[in-house]
């Protein structure tokens, strides 16, 4: 397979790992996932997030998250794809994605760099990974990196995953991972977004339909933490043009 097609295939696989939030599902929303970390609370939503329309609540949650400047998203989809990514809003992201073998990712100012173990990189550079690229980063071409556009920065990820569909209703207050939150229910996908009910209405956890304690859950944390996403050093990068023809 030509190199460009192999890169596009990898990018599409990664995109699928996180974009499932906006795909498929039955129109009827199931009961909220009975995960062990959730318990019902009699408290009201002190920040007023439950007093507005569901779509407005989603807008506020996304805006609050983007306003922090940085955040981490971590979890595993129901298909078993995993990610642990730190976003710097307006700049880019860095972290690890896994659909099979893990791949390290840096996305900054529209450029995407990937690095992985030997098995991960074989799909991109051929069998002789050590001789071709070693432990250097591979800079993807603009066409090939389009599959990674969801990671371009924190605002893009938030809009693509959380804003892909409209919620229809808001649950009562529950305790989610030790924090009071309300759930925004998405009828098109059967998903639930838990949003903080106190302080800023920050997204805390996103659950796919069919989520269990180990899969189908993305958590959001480290809001406003000091983050500096930077491109790898030039001598640590191999470009697509430098790869041997396949």
Secondary structure, DSSP 8 states (H G I E B T S, - for coil): --HHHHHHHHHHHHHHHHHGGGS---SS-------TTEEE-----TTSGGGS-HHHHHHHHHHHHHHTSEEEEEEE-TTS-EEEEEEETTTEEEEEEESSSEEEEEEETTEEEEEE-HHHHHHHH-S-HHHHTTT-EEE--TTGGGGGGGGS-HHHHIIIIISSS---EEEEEEEETTEEEEEEEETTTTEEEEEESSSS--EEEEE-TT--SSSSEEEEE-TT---------GGGEEEGGGS---
